Amino acid sequence: MNYHNYYPVDIVNGPGTRVTLFVSGCVHQCKGCYNQSTWRLDAGHPFTQEMEDQVINDLNDTRIKRRGLSLSGGDPLHPKNVAAVLKLVQRVRRECSGKDIWLWTGYLFSELTVEQQQIANLIDVMVDGKYDQTQRNPSLVWKGSENQVIHYFKIDN
């Protein structure tokens, strides 16, 4: 997997102060997407073990308290990203007590493969659905268009 950007301190992509990883690769290529530079699987930088360790260390850093991890892109549920994203969210669950995980995807929850569903089972919130610029609404919170749905799987963190 490649990642396009990493923000160790982010207050825009989800509630509270967060760690945000924008992965590379998206098959949806929605018209009007604000993040087209993440569409190619080979864009950005390789997501190495060192980068994974950095995410975990930043989540556990007590000097800047983070609420959780945000995964966006590109698309974290792109078939080529699923193995690395699954490994990361499993590690966050094991090593980062009390942190929530948010994920944005162009796939619909009802259409997830078994492999993608494994990730959904470990996260707290998923924003699903392709961005539709004809349904764009800048007043929406955490999503860009009216058709997208915010699924709250776990709210006890």
Protein Blocks (a to p, Z undefined) as FASTA:
>chain_A
ZZfbdcfbdckgoghjddddddehifklpghiaklmlmpmkgcjaddfklmmmmmmmmmp
mklccfbdcddedjfklmklmmmmmmmmmmmmmmmghiacddddfbdfklpcfklmmmmm
mmmbdcedjddfklgcfkbghiabfkbccddfbfcZZ
